[in-house]
Amino acid sequence: MPIVTVQQGPRDIELKRQLVRRITDAFVDTLALPAETVQVWIQEVPTDSWAIAGTLTADA
């Protein structure tokens, strides 16, 4: 049973629905797995807790 972890900034729930659907479809299509075996975990990181090139994404 694959478990996919996605770490990202906050996103709209509809975008998350699309994302998990497409990730699941990729495993189903590529590995011929039943969709019921694919788990996707989304970990949202607040923009004040994530930095790129020394700058918080909240400040970008």
PyRosetta script that sets phi, psi and omega in degrees:
from pyrosetta import init, pose_from_sequence

init()
pose = pose_from_sequence("MPIVTVQQGPRDIELKRQLVRRITDAFVDTLALPAETVQVWIQEVPTDSWAIAGTLTADA")
pose.set_psi(1, 112.8)
pose.set_omega(1, 178.6)
pose.set_phi(2, -74.5)
pose.set_psi(2, 142.2)
pose.set_omega(2, 172.7)
pose.set_phi(3, -122.8)
pose.set_psi(3, 121.1)
pose.set_omega(3, -179.9)
pose.set_phi(4, -108.0)
pose.set_psi(4, 128.8)
pose.set_omega(4, 176.9)
pose.set_phi(5, -110.0)
pose.set_psi(5, 127.2)
pose.set_omega(5, 178.4)
pose.set_phi(6, -113.1)
pose.set_psi(6, 122.9)
pose.set_omega(6, 174.7)
pose.set_phi(7, -108.9)
pose.set_psi(7, 125.9)
pose.set_omega(7, -175.6)
pose.set_phi(8, -157.1)
pose.set_psi(8, 171.2)
pose.set_omega(8, 171.9)
pose.set_phi(9, -75.4)
pose.set_psi(9, 169.4)
pose.set_omega(9, -178.9)
pose.set_phi(10, -57.6)
pose.set_psi(10, 137.9)
pose.set_omega(10, 178.8)
pose.set_phi(11, -135.3)
pose.set_psi(11, 157.6)
pose.set_omega(11, 175.4)
pose.set_phi(12, -62.6)
pose.set_psi(12, 145.5)
pose.set_omega(12, -176.4)
pose.set_phi(13, -61.1)
pose.set_psi(13, -35.4)
pose.set_omega(13, 179.0)
pose.set_phi(14, -64.8)
pose.set_psi(14, -38.2)
pose.set_omega(14, 176.0)
pose.set_phi(15, -64.5)
pose.set_psi(15, -37.7)
pose.set_omega(15, 177.7)
pose.set_phi(16, -67.3)
pose.set_psi(16, -37.3)
pose.set_omega(16, 176.2)
pose.set_phi(17, -60.2)
pose.set_psi(17, -46.1)
pose.set_omega(17, 179.1)
pose.set_phi(18, -63.0)
pose.set_psi(18, -42.8)
pose.set_omega(18, -178.8)
pose.set_phi(19, -61.0)
pose.set_psi(19, -50.7)
pose.set_omega(19, -177.8)
pose.set_phi(20, -66.9)
pose.set_psi(20, -32.3)
pose.set_omega(20, 176.3)
pose.set_phi(21, -64.3)
pose.set_psi(21, -45.5)
pose.set_omega(21, -178.2)
pose.set_phi(22, -69.8)
pose.set_psi(22, -38.2)
pose.set_omega(22, 176.6)
pose.set_phi(23, -63.2)
pose.set_psi(23, -45.7)
pose.set_omega(23, 178.5)
pose.set_phi(24, -60.0)
pose.set_psi(24, -46.6)
pose.set_omega(24, 178.9)
pose.set_phi(25, -59.2)
pose.set_psi(25, -37.1)
pose.set_omega(25, 179.5)
pose.set_phi(26, -62.8)
pose.set_psi(26, -41.6)
pose.set_omega(26, 177.9)
pose.set_phi(27, -69.0)
pose.set_psi(27, -40.5)
pose.set_omega(27, 179.0)
pose.set_phi(28, -62.6)
pose.set_psi(28, -47.3)
pose.set_omega(28, -177.3)
pose.set_phi(29, -70.2)
pose.set_psi(29, -40.0)
pose.set_omega(29, -174.0)
pose.set_phi(30, -82.8)
pose.set_psi(30, -42.9)
pose.set_omega(30, -174.5)
pose.set_phi(31, -107.0)
pose.set_psi(31, 1.7)
pose.set_omega(31, -179.8)
pose.set_phi(32, 55.2)
pose.set_psi(32, 42.7)
pose.set_omega(32, 178.6)
pose.set_phi(33, -96.4)
pose.set_psi(33, 151.3)
pose.set_omega(33, 171.6)
pose.set_phi(34, -68.0)
pose.set_psi(34, 139.0)
pose.set_omega(34, -179.5)
pose.set_phi(35, -55.1)
pose.set_psi(35, -31.8)
pose.set_omega(35, -177.6)
pose.set_phi(36, -64.3)
pose.set_psi(36, -16.5)
pose.set_omega(36, -178.9)
pose.set_phi(37, -92.1)
pose.set_psi(37, -8.1)
pose.set_omega(37, -175.8)
pose.set_phi(38, -94.8)
pose.set_psi(38, 124.1)
pose.set_omega(38, 176.2)
pose.set_phi(39, -113.7)
pose.set_psi(39, 137.4)
pose.set_omega(39, 176.9)
pose.set_phi(40, -124.5)
pose.set_psi(40, 124.5)
pose.set_omega(40, 178.0)
pose.set_phi(41, -110.5)
pose.set_psi(41, 128.6)
pose.set_omega(41, 177.9)
pose.set_phi(42, -108.9)
pose.set_psi(42, 122.7)
pose.set_omega(42, 175.4)
pose.set_phi(43, -110.5)
pose.set_psi(43, 111.7)
pose.set_omega(43, -179.9)
pose.set_phi(44, -93.8)
pose.set_psi(44, 129.6)
pose.set_omega(44, -178.7)
pose.set_phi(45, -106.8)
pose.set_psi(45, 123.8)
pose.set_omega(45, 178.4)
pose.set_phi(46, -60.6)
pose.set_psi(46, 148.6)
pose.set_omega(46, -177.2)
pose.set_phi(47, -63.7)
pose.set_psi(47, -20.1)
pose.set_omega(47, 177.4)
pose.set_phi(48, -88.1)
pose.set_psi(48, 4.9)
pose.set_omega(48, 178.3)
pose.set_phi(49, -122.3)
pose.set_psi(49, 21.9)
pose.set_omega(49, -175.1)
pose.set_phi(50, -146.6)
pose.set_psi(50, 131.3)
pose.set_omega(50, -178.1)
pose.set_phi(51, -129.7)
pose.set_psi(51, 150.1)
pose.set_omega(51, 173.7)
pose.set_phi(52, -129.5)
pose.set_psi(52, 127.3)
pose.set_omega(52, 178.7)
pose.set_phi(53, 54.3)
pose.set_psi(53, 39.1)
pose.set_omega(53, 175.0)
pose.set_phi(54, 81.3)
pose.set_psi(54, 9.4)
pose.set_omega(54, -179.7)
pose.set_phi(55, -126.9)
pose.set_psi(55, 129.8)
pose.set_omega(55, 175.1)
pose.set_phi(56, -60.0)
pose.set_psi(56, 140.3)
pose.set_omega(56, 179.1)
pose.set_phi(57, -65.9)
pose.set_psi(57, -21.5)
pose.set_omega(57, 174.9)
pose.set_phi(58, -65.8)
pose.set_psi(58, -25.7)
pose.set_omega(58, -178.6)
pose.set_phi(59, -93.9)
pose.set_psi(59, -7.4)
pose.set_omega(59, -176.4)
pose.set_phi(60, -78.2)
pose.dump_pdb("model.pdb")
